Amino acid sequence: MASSSVTFSTVIPANNIGNSRAFSRLGITRHRVTPSPNAGRRMFRASVMAETTTEKKTTKNAMEYRKLGDSDLNISEITMGTMTFGEQNTEKESHEMLSYALEHGINCIDTAEAYPVPMKKETQGKTDLYISSWLKSQRRDKIVLATKVSGYSERSAYMRDNAKFLRVDAANIKESVEKSLKRLGTDYIDLLQIHWPDRYVPLFGDSYYDPSKWRTSVPFVEQLRAFQDLIDEGKVRYIGVSNETSYGVMEFVHTAKLEGLPKIVSIQNGYSLLARSRFEVDLVEVCHPKNCNVGLLAYSPLGGGSLSGKYLASDLEATKNSRLNLFPGFMERYRGSLAKEATIQYIEVGKKHGLSPVELALGFVRDRPFVTSTIIGATSMEQLKEDIDAFLMTERPFSPEVMADIEAVFKRYKDPSFF
């Protein structure tokens, strides 16, 4: 494992400042930063700044806007993720972050009926309610509101009035949309996506397709007809998929063309320095504008926060309010030894080129030609500002030298979060 000599500028409770032994083992120095009023319970976020003499870029780039697939939605290159609203973030904090995002050019907000996460009956739908109370003071036509209907689940029937488990059939889709519209306080959804498929697919860290898990699923045509009804009623403008495979994308596109039904315009899949291959191997070709023309909304660009470097230190007190420590087992795929080794190597690349880990990770996803928009999430204003600045204040595109060093690490570690 390569050694790291980077500097963590942190916002943490004052009584944690002195504990530095774990950090010193990684060659990490922490500087005391005046905490925000609620920093004591805030999620520790490593703003890992490179020790370099390279002059940092201070010129701000303009936010870019891109057409999503073959829709008429022009969305910002950053989408505001909201899955912590109602769990790790209060309503007031959520409103502050949404307003800051909008003020800085972000026009797309991503939510889901299942949010916040981790999913549980007691909090389900709170994210939408927080967005709704904020939307009341905004111009609805200036915001692209994206939400998701849940896929197959035997554990989340609480989302429906009378169901033993969730399916992506006509009844479930329509009930989901009606409830989402009510919670969000709007009469239409700009982009409705299937959160995960009705059929079996390996999800959320599973590496390979297991043929023995195949099950009967809702036909693609039934799902598309339900979406068509909602579009005809003016409740949904466009549709998309999430956590989907090449087979699923092709079937949705082919069925839509064959039956004269709505075509998917987006795919919301995980994509980061730690999780590239699943999209790059074949979905890039499938979703290409000259092929199926499906825009990628890339989620987890920081690998659940791992690529910020904050989980490398063994000082658990400093990161006790961080998502992967608050919820043991959540996104465990980013906590393995290989993922940590790769993260350290990427931090070294950033240090070499005068980039913090956040700048390197987000800039990489930003510059990929097949990414329409990158979904960023935050549990504090400090995190949100850092993420937006990583997009707008760094060199774009990255130089060939930066990309060559990134590729060298990738060739060694590939996708360590899946293996």
TIDRENBA-296922 format. One record per residue (C-alpha): chain; residue number from 1; y, x, z; residue in three letters. Coordinates in nm, 2 decimals. Layout:
PT,c,k,Y,X,Z,r
PT,A,NUM,Y,X,Z,ALA
...
//
This chain:
PT,c,k,Y,X,Z,r
PT,A,1,0.00,0.00,0.00,MET
PT,A,2,0.33,0.15,-0.10,ALA
PT,A,3,0.59,0.21,0.17,SER
PT,A,4,0.91,0.01,0.16,SER
PT,A,5,1.25,0.14,0.27,SER
PT,A,6,1.47,-0.17,0.24,VAL
PT,A,7,1.74,-0.33,0.45,THR
PT,A,8,1.71,-0.68,0.59,PHE
PT,A,9,2.04,-0.86,0.65,SER
PT,A,10,1.94,-1.15,0.86,THR
PT,A,11,2.07,-1.46,1.04,VAL
PT,A,12,1.86,-1.49,1.35,ILE
PT,A,13,1.91,-1.57,1.72,PRO
PT,A,14,2.09,-1.30,1.91,ALA
PT,A,15,1.80,-1.26,2.15,ASN
PT,A,16,1.57,-1.15,1.87,ASN
PT,A,17,1.80,-0.87,1.74,ILE
PT,A,18,1.65,-0.60,1.95,GLY
PT,A,19,1.29,-0.63,1.85,ASN
PT,A,20,1.26,-0.38,1.57,SER
PT,A,21,0.94,-0.20,1.61,ARG
PT,A,22,0.75,-0.41,1.36,ALA
PT,A,23,1.03,-0.37,1.10,PHE
PT,A,24,1.05,0.01,1.15,SER
PT,A,25,0.68,0.05,1.05,ARG
PT,A,26,0.78,-0.08,0.70,LEU
PT,A,27,1.10,0.14,0.69,GLY
PT,A,28,1.31,-0.18,0.73,ILE
PT,A,29,1.64,-0.17,0.91,THR
PT,A,30,1.79,-0.49,1.04,ARG
PT,A,31,2.17,-0.55,1.08,HIS
PT,A,32,2.31,-0.80,1.32,ARG
PT,A,33,2.49,-1.08,1.14,VAL
PT,A,34,2.69,-1.34,1.33,THR
PT,A,35,2.46,-1.65,1.33,PRO
PT,A,36,2.56,-1.99,1.22,SER
PT,A,37,2.59,-2.25,1.49,PRO
PT,A,38,2.23,-2.37,1.45,ASN
PT,A,39,2.08,-2.03,1.36,ALA
PT,A,40,1.87,-2.05,1.67,GLY
PT,A,41,1.64,-2.29,1.51,ARG
PT,A,42,1.70,-2.18,1.15,ARG
PT,A,43,1.44,-2.05,0.93,MET
PT,A,44,1.46,-1.66,0.92,PHE
PT,A,45,1.54,-1.56,0.57,ARG
PT,A,46,1.52,-1.20,0.47,ALA
PT,A,47,1.81,-1.12,0.25,SER
PT,A,48,1.67,-0.79,0.15,VAL
PT,A,49,1.94,-0.58,0.00,MET
PT,A,50,1.85,-0.26,-0.18,ALA
PT,A,51,1.95,0.08,-0.04,GLU
PT,A,52,2.10,0.21,-0.36,THR
PT,A,53,2.41,0.37,-0.50,THR
PT,A,54,2.40,0.14,-0.80,THR
PT,A,55,2.72,-0.07,-0.81,GLU
PT,A,56,2.64,-0.44,-0.77,LYS
PT,A,57,2.75,-0.68,-1.04,LYS
PT,A,58,3.04,-0.90,-0.92,THR
PT,A,59,3.11,-1.10,-1.23,THR
PT,A,60,2.98,-1.45,-1.21,LYS
PT,A,61,2.78,-1.59,-1.50,ASN
PT,A,62,2.83,-1.95,-1.61,ALA
PT,A,63,2.56,-2.19,-1.52,MET
PT,A,64,2.35,-2.27,-1.83,GLU
PT,A,65,2.24,-2.61,-1.93,TYR
PT,A,66,1.93,-2.68,-2.14,ARG
PT,A,67,1.77,-2.98,-2.32,LYS
PT,A,68,1.45,-3.09,-2.14,LEU
PT,A,69,1.18,-3.11,-2.40,GLY
PT,A,70,1.27,-3.36,-2.67,ASP
PT,A,71,1.47,-3.58,-2.43,SER
PT,A,72,1.84,-3.62,-2.43,ASP
PT,A,73,1.86,-3.48,-2.07,LEU
PT,A,74,2.07,-3.16,-2.05,ASN
PT,A,75,1.98,-3.01,-1.72,ILE
PT,A,76,2.11,-2.71,-1.53,SER
PT,A,77,1.90,-2.39,-1.53,GLU
PT,A,78,1.87,-2.45,-1.15,ILE
PT,A,79,1.72,-2.77,-1.01,THR
PT,A,80,1.77,-2.85,-0.65,MET
PT,A,81,1.44,-2.89,-0.47,GLY
PT,A,82,1.44,-3.12,-0.17,THR
PT,A,83,1.09,-3.12,-0.02,MET
PT,A,84,1.21,-2.99,0.32,THR
PT,A,85,1.47,-3.27,0.37,PHE
PT,A,86,1.35,-3.48,0.66,GLY
PT,A,87,1.11,-3.22,0.80,GLU
PT,A,88,1.30,-2.89,0.83,GLN
PT,A,89,1.64,-3.02,0.74,ASN
PT,A,90,1.85,-3.30,0.90,THR
PT,A,91,2.03,-3.56,0.69,GLU
PT,A,92,2.37,-3.37,0.75,LYS
PT,A,93,2.22,-3.04,0.64,GLU
PT,A,94,2.06,-3.20,0.34,SER
PT,A,95,2.40,-3.35,0.23,HIS
PT,A,96,2.58,-3.02,0.27,GLU
PT,A,97,2.32,-2.85,0.05,MET
PT,A,98,2.33,-3.12,-0.22,LEU
PT,A,99,2.71,-3.11,-0.23,SER
PT,A,100,2.72,-2.74,-0.25,TYR
PT,A,101,2.46,-2.74,-0.53,ALA
PT,A,102,2.66,-3.00,-0.73,LEU
PT,A,103,2.98,-2.81,-0.68,GLU
PT,A,104,2.82,-2.50,-0.83,HIS
PT,A,105,2.70,-2.67,-1.14,GLY
PT,A,106,2.35,-2.79,-1.05,ILE
PT,A,107,2.30,-3.14,-1.19,ASN
PT,A,108,1.93,-3.20,-1.15,CYS
PT,A,109,1.77,-3.30,-0.82,ILE
PT,A,110,1.39,-3.30,-0.77,ASP
PT,A,111,1.22,-3.52,-0.52,THR
PT,A,112,0.88,-3.71,-0.48,ALA
PT,A,113,0.75,-4.01,-0.31,GLU
PT,A,114,0.53,-3.78,-0.10,ALA
PT,A,115,0.82,-3.58,0.04,TYR
PT,A,116,0.89,-3.41,0.28,PRO
PT,A,117,0.60,-3.17,0.30,VAL
PT,A,118,0.37,-3.12,0.46,PRO
PT,A,119,0.28,-3.47,0.37,MET
PT,A,120,0.23,-3.71,0.66,LYS
PT,A,121,0.27,-4.09,0.72,LYS
PT,A,122,0.54,-4.05,0.98,GLU
PT,A,123,0.79,-3.88,0.75,THR
PT,A,124,0.69,-3.99,0.41,GLN
PT,A,125,0.99,-4.11,0.21,GLY
PT,A,126,1.26,-3.95,0.44,LYS
PT,A,127,1.36,-3.71,0.16,THR
PT,A,128,1.45,-4.00,-0.07,ASP
PT,A,129,1.65,-4.17,0.21,LEU
PT,A,130,1.86,-3.86,0.27,TYR
PT,A,131,1.92,-3.83,-0.11,ILE
PT,A,132,2.01,-4.20,-0.12,SER
PT,A,133,2.28,-4.18,0.15,SER
PT,A,134,2.43,-3.88,-0.03,TRP
PT,A,135,2.42,-4.05,-0.37,LEU
PT,A,136,2.64,-4.33,-0.25,LYS
PT,A,137,2.94,-4.10,-0.27,SER
PT,A,138,2.85,-3.95,-0.61,GLN
PT,A,139,2.87,-4.05,-0.97,ARG
PT,A,140,2.52,-4.15,-1.05,ARG
PT,A,141,2.56,-4.08,-1.43,ASP
PT,A,142,2.64,-3.71,-1.36,LYS
PT,A,143,2.31,-3.65,-1.18,ILE
PT,A,144,1.97,-3.61,-1.33,VAL
PT,A,145,1.73,-3.76,-1.07,LEU
PT,A,146,1.37,-3.66,-1.10,ALA
PT,A,147,1.09,-3.79,-0.88,THR
PT,A,148,0.71,-3.80,-0.88,LYS
PT,A,149,0.43,-4.05,-0.84,VAL
PT,A,150,0.15,-3.91,-0.64,SER
PT,A,151,-0.19,-3.83,-0.80,GLY
PT,A,152,-0.54,-3.90,-0.68,TYR
PT,A,153,-0.57,-3.88,-0.30,SER
PT,A,154,-0.82,-4.01,-0.05,GLU
PT,A,155,-0.59,-3.92,0.24,ARG
PT,A,156,-0.26,-4.06,0.14,SER
PT,A,157,-0.33,-4.44,0.10,ALA
PT,A,158,-0.04,-4.50,0.35,TYR
PT,A,159,0.19,-4.48,0.05,MET
PT,A,160,0.06,-4.81,-0.08,ARG
PT,A,161,0.06,-5.15,0.06,ASP
PT,A,162,-0.31,-5.23,0.00,ASN
PT,A,163,-0.51,-4.93,-0.12,ALA
PT,A,164,-0.80,-4.72,0.01,LYS
PT,A,165,-0.69,-4.42,-0.19,PHE
PT,A,166,-0.42,-4.33,-0.45,LEU
PT,A,167,-0.48,-4.34,-0.82,ARG
PT,A,168,-0.25,-4.30,-1.12,VAL
PT,A,169,-0.32,-4.64,-1.26,ASP
PT,A,170,-0.08,-4.91,-1.37,ALA
PT,A,171,-0.06,-5.08,-1.03,ALA
PT,A,172,-0.01,-4.76,-0.83,ASN
PT,A,173,0.25,-4.63,-1.08,ILE
PT,A,174,0.45,-4.95,-1.07,LYS
PT,A,175,0.44,-4.98,-0.69,GLU
PT,A,176,0.54,-4.62,-0.65,SER
PT,A,177,0.84,-4.66,-0.88,VAL
PT,A,178,0.96,-4.98,-0.71,GLU
PT,A,179,0.95,-4.82,-0.37,LYS
PT,A,180,1.11,-4.50,-0.49,SER
PT,A,181,1.40,-4.70,-0.65,LEU
PT,A,182,1.45,-4.88,-0.32,LYS
PT,A,183,1.45,-4.57,-0.11,ARG
PT,A,184,1.68,-4.38,-0.35,LEU
PT,A,185,1.92,-4.67,-0.38,GLY
PT,A,186,1.93,-4.65,-0.76,THR
PT,A,187,1.83,-4.88,-1.04,ASP
PT,A,188,1.68,-4.61,-1.26,TYR
PT,A,189,1.50,-4.28,-1.25,ILE
PT,A,190,1.59,-4.02,-1.51,ASP
PT,A,191,1.26,-3.83,-1.50,LEU
PT,A,192,0.93,-3.97,-1.35,LEU
PT,A,193,0.65,-3.72,-1.33,GLN
PT,A,194,0.29,-3.74,-1.22,ILE
PT,A,195,0.28,-3.51,-0.91,HIS
PT,A,196,-0.08,-3.40,-0.97,TRP
PT,A,197,-0.34,-3.55,-1.21,PRO
PT,A,198,-0.57,-3.84,-1.14,ASP
PT,A,199,-0.86,-3.65,-1.27,ARG
PT,A,200,-1.01,-3.34,-1.09,TYR
PT,A,201,-0.83,-3.02,-1.15,VAL
PT,A,202,-0.81,-2.70,-0.93,PRO
PT,A,203,-0.49,-2.74,-0.73,LEU
PT,A,204,-0.26,-2.55,-0.49,PHE
PT,A,205,-0.44,-2.22,-0.47,GLY
PT,A,206,-0.79,-2.31,-0.61,ASP
PT,A,207,-0.86,-2.05,-0.88,SER
PT,A,208,-1.12,-2.19,-1.11,TYR
PT,A,209,-1.23,-2.52,-1.25,TYR
PT,A,210,-1.55,-2.64,-1.08,ASP
PT,A,211,-1.75,-2.86,-1.33,PRO
PT,A,212,-1.95,-3.02,-1.05,SER
PT,A,213,-1.62,-3.18,-0.92,LYS
PT,A,214,-1.56,-3.38,-1.24,TRP
PT,A,215,-1.50,-3.75,-1.17,ARG
PT,A,216,-1.41,-4.06,-1.36,THR
PT,A,217,-1.04,-4.08,-1.39,SER
PT,A,218,-0.78,-4.33,-1.51,VAL
PT,A,219,-0.75,-4.31,-1.90,PRO
PT,A,220,-0.45,-4.13,-2.03,PHE
PT,A,221,-0.36,-4.44,-2.23,VAL
PT,A,222,-0.34,-4.66,-1.93,GLU
PT,A,223,-0.11,-4.42,-1.75,GLN
PT,A,224,0.12,-4.41,-2.06,LEU
PT,A,225,0.12,-4.78,-2.10,ARG
PT,A,226,0.24,-4.82,-1.74,ALA
PT,A,227,0.52,-4.57,-1.81,PHE
PT,A,228,0.61,-4.76,-2.12,GLN
PT,A,229,0.65,-5.08,-1.93,ASP
PT,A,230,0.88,-4.91,-1.68,LEU
PT,A,231,1.09,-4.76,-1.96,ILE
PT,A,232,1.12,-5.10,-2.13,ASP
PT,A,233,1.24,-5.24,-1.80,GLU
PT,A,234,1.51,-4.97,-1.78,GLY
PT,A,235,1.37,-4.83,-1.46,LYS
PT,A,236,1.26,-4.50,-1.60,VAL
PT,A,237,1.42,-4.29,-1.88,ARG
PT,A,238,1.17,-4.01,-1.94,TYR
PT,A,239,0.83,-3.90,-1.81,ILE
PT,A,240,0.65,-3.58,-1.73,GLY
PT,A,241,0.36,-3.42,-1.55,VAL
PT,A,242,0.32,-3.17,-1.27,SER
PT,A,243,0.04,-2.93,-1.17,ASN
PT,A,244,-0.11,-3.00,-1.50,GLU
PT,A,245,-0.34,-2.80,-1.74,THR
PT,A,246,-0.34,-2.74,-2.11,SER
PT,A,247,-0.60,-3.00,-2.16,TYR
PT,A,248,-0.39,-3.26,-1.97,GLY
PT,A,249,-0.07,-3.18,-2.16,VAL
PT,A,250,-0.25,-3.20,-2.50,MET
PT,A,251,-0.42,-3.53,-2.41,GLU
PT,A,252,-0.10,-3.69,-2.30,PHE
PT,A,253,0.09,-3.57,-2.61,VAL
PT,A,254,-0.20,-3.67,-2.85,HIS
PT,A,255,-0.25,-4.01,-2.69,THR
PT,A,256,0.12,-4.09,-2.70,ALA
PT,A,257,0.14,-4.00,-3.07,LYS
PT,A,258,-0.18,-4.19,-3.15,LEU
PT,A,259,-0.08,-4.51,-2.96,GLU
PT,A,260,0.29,-4.50,-3.01,GLY
PT,A,261,0.36,-4.46,-2.64,LEU
PT,A,262,0.62,-4.24,-2.45,PRO
PT,A,263,0.57,-3.87,-2.48,LYS
PT,A,264,0.59,-3.64,-2.18,ILE
PT,A,265,0.90,-3.41,-2.19,VAL
PT,A,266,0.84,-3.19,-1.89,SER
PT,A,267,0.58,-3.01,-1.69,ILE
PT,A,268,0.65,-2.90,-1.33,GLN
PT,A,269,0.42,-2.62,-1.24,ASN
PT,A,270,0.43,-2.32,-1.01,GLY
PT,A,271,0.56,-2.00,-1.16,TYR
PT,A,272,0.66,-1.67,-1.00,SER
PT,A,273,0.60,-1.30,-1.00,LEU
PT,A,274,0.29,-1.38,-0.79,LEU
PT,A,275,0.17,-1.67,-1.01,ALA
PT,A,276,0.22,-1.61,-1.38,ARG
PT,A,277,-0.11,-1.62,-1.56,SER
PT,A,278,-0.19,-1.99,-1.53,ARG
PT,A,279,0.11,-2.07,-1.74,PHE
PT,A,280,0.14,-1.77,-1.96,GLU
PT,A,281,-0.22,-1.76,-2.08,VAL
PT,A,282,-0.21,-2.09,-2.28,ASP
PT,A,283,0.05,-2.34,-2.15,LEU
PT,A,284,0.33,-2.13,-2.30,VAL
PT,A,285,0.18,-2.19,-2.64,GLU
PT,A,286,0.10,-2.56,-2.58,VAL
PT,A,287,0.45,-2.64,-2.45,CYS
PT,A,288,0.64,-2.43,-2.71,HIS
PT,A,289,0.92,-2.63,-2.88,PRO
PT,A,290,0.74,-2.60,-3.21,LYS
PT,A,291,0.42,-2.74,-3.07,ASN
PT,A,292,0.43,-3.00,-2.79,CYS
PT,A,293,0.79,-2.93,-2.69,ASN
PT,A,294,0.74,-2.98,-2.31,VAL
PT,A,295,0.99,-2.81,-2.09,GLY
PT,A,296,0.88,-2.62,-1.78,LEU
PT,A,297,1.04,-2.69,-1.45,LEU
PT,A,298,0.92,-2.39,-1.25,ALA
PT,A,299,0.86,-2.45,-0.88,TYR
PT,A,300,0.79,-2.19,-0.60,SER
PT,A,301,0.98,-1.91,-0.78,PRO
PT,A,302,0.98,-1.72,-0.45,LEU
PT,A,303,0.61,-1.79,-0.38,GLY
PT,A,304,0.69,-2.01,-0.09,GLY
PT,A,305,0.94,-1.76,0.03,GLY
PT,A,306,0.70,-1.47,0.03,SER
PT,A,307,0.88,-1.28,-0.24,LEU
PT,A,308,1.19,-1.26,-0.02,SER
PT,A,309,1.00,-1.01,0.19,GLY
PT,A,310,1.04,-1.20,0.51,LYS
PT,A,311,0.67,-1.23,0.58,TYR
PT,A,312,0.60,-0.86,0.55,LEU
PT,A,313,0.71,-0.79,0.90,ALA
PT,A,314,0.47,-0.84,1.19,SER
PT,A,315,0.75,-0.97,1.41,ASP
PT,A,316,0.64,-1.33,1.42,LEU
PT,A,317,0.92,-1.43,1.65,GLU
PT,A,318,1.17,-1.35,1.37,ALA
PT,A,319,1.00,-1.59,1.13,THR
PT,A,320,0.86,-1.85,1.37,LYS
PT,A,321,1.07,-2.12,1.20,ASN
PT,A,322,0.97,-2.02,0.85,SER
PT,A,323,0.77,-2.27,0.66,ARG
PT,A,324,0.45,-2.07,0.63,LEU
PT,A,325,0.45,-2.00,1.00,ASN
PT,A,326,0.56,-2.35,1.11,LEU
PT,A,327,0.27,-2.50,0.92,PHE
PT,A,328,-0.04,-2.27,0.94,PRO
PT,A,329,-0.25,-2.29,0.62,GLY
PT,A,330,0.03,-2.42,0.41,PHE
PT,A,331,0.06,-2.21,0.09,MET
PT,A,332,-0.19,-1.97,0.24,GLU
PT,A,333,-0.25,-1.83,-0.11,ARG
PT,A,334,0.08,-1.63,-0.07,TYR
PT,A,335,-0.03,-1.47,0.26,ARG
PT,A,336,-0.33,-1.26,0.14,GLY
PT,A,337,-0.33,-0.88,0.15,SER
PT,A,338,-0.31,-0.84,-0.22,LEU
PT,A,339,-0.01,-1.08,-0.25,ALA
PT,A,340,0.16,-0.88,0.03,LYS
PT,A,341,0.08,-0.55,-0.15,GLU
PT,A,342,0.22,-0.69,-0.48,ALA
PT,A,343,0.53,-0.82,-0.30,THR
PT,A,344,0.60,-0.47,-0.15,ILE
PT,A,345,0.57,-0.32,-0.50,GLN
PT,A,346,0.81,-0.57,-0.64,TYR
PT,A,347,1.06,-0.50,-0.36,ILE
PT,A,348,1.04,-0.13,-0.46,GLU
PT,A,349,1.12,-0.23,-0.82,VAL
PT,A,350,1.42,-0.42,-0.70,GLY
PT,A,351,1.54,-0.14,-0.48,LYS
PT,A,352,1.51,0.10,-0.78,LYS
PT,A,353,1.74,-0.12,-0.99,HIS
PT,A,354,1.98,-0.23,-0.72,GLY
PT,A,355,1.84,-0.58,-0.68,LEU
PT,A,356,1.73,-0.76,-0.37,SER
PT,A,357,1.38,-0.91,-0.37,PRO
PT,A,358,1.54,-1.26,-0.41,VAL
PT,A,359,1.75,-1.14,-0.71,GLU
PT,A,360,1.45,-0.98,-0.87,LEU
PT,A,361,1.22,-1.28,-0.82,ALA
PT,A,362,1.46,-1.55,-0.93,LEU
PT,A,363,1.61,-1.34,-1.21,GLY
PT,A,364,1.27,-1.29,-1.36,PHE
PT,A,365,1.19,-1.66,-1.37,VAL
PT,A,366,1.54,-1.74,-1.49,ARG
PT,A,367,1.51,-1.51,-1.79,ASP
PT,A,368,1.17,-1.64,-1.92,ARG
PT,A,369,1.23,-1.81,-2.25,PRO
PT,A,370,0.99,-2.09,-2.18,PHE
PT,A,371,1.15,-2.19,-1.85,VAL
PT,A,372,1.39,-2.49,-1.88,THR
PT,A,373,1.49,-2.50,-1.52,SER
PT,A,374,1.39,-2.32,-1.19,THR
PT,A,375,1.35,-2.54,-0.88,ILE
PT,A,376,1.49,-2.37,-0.57,ILE
PT,A,377,1.45,-2.50,-0.22,GLY
PT,A,378,1.64,-2.39,0.09,ALA
PT,A,379,1.64,-2.47,0.46,THR
PT,A,380,1.99,-2.33,0.52,SER
PT,A,381,2.32,-2.29,0.34,MET
PT,A,382,2.27,-1.91,0.36,GLU
PT,A,383,1.95,-1.94,0.16,GLN
PT,A,384,2.10,-2.17,-0.09,LEU
PT,A,385,2.40,-1.95,-0.15,LYS
PT,A,386,2.18,-1.65,-0.19,GLU
PT,A,387,1.95,-1.82,-0.44,ASP
PT,A,388,2.24,-1.95,-0.65,ILE
PT,A,389,2.41,-1.61,-0.65,ASP
PT,A,390,2.08,-1.45,-0.76,ALA
PT,A,391,2.10,-1.66,-1.08,PHE
PT,A,392,2.48,-1.63,-1.14,LEU
PT,A,393,2.57,-1.28,-1.01,MET
PT,A,394,2.30,-1.06,-1.15,THR
PT,A,395,2.26,-0.90,-1.49,GLU
PT,A,396,2.12,-1.14,-1.75,ARG
PT,A,397,1.88,-1.09,-1.91,PRO
PT,A,398,1.72,-0.81,-1.71,PHE
PT,A,399,1.72,-0.47,-1.88,SER
PT,A,400,1.41,-0.35,-2.06,PRO
PT,A,401,1.38,-0.09,-1.78,GLU
PT,A,402,1.36,-0.36,-1.51,VAL
PT,A,403,1.11,-0.56,-1.71,MET
PT,A,404,0.89,-0.26,-1.78,ALA
PT,A,405,0.87,-0.19,-1.41,ASP
PT,A,406,0.79,-0.55,-1.34,ILE
PT,A,407,0.51,-0.55,-1.60,GLU
PT,A,408,0.37,-0.23,-1.45,ALA
PT,A,409,0.32,-0.41,-1.12,VAL
PT,A,410,0.19,-0.71,-1.29,PHE
PT,A,411,-0.07,-0.51,-1.48,LYS
PT,A,412,-0.20,-0.38,-1.15,ARG
PT,A,413,-0.20,-0.69,-0.94,TYR
PT,A,414,-0.20,-0.98,-1.19,LYS
PT,A,415,-0.19,-1.31,-0.99,ASP
PT,A,416,-0.28,-1.20,-0.64,PRO
PT,A,417,-0.20,-1.55,-0.50,SER
PT,A,418,-0.51,-1.69,-0.68,PHE
PT,A,419,-0.78,-1.44,-0.59,PHE
//
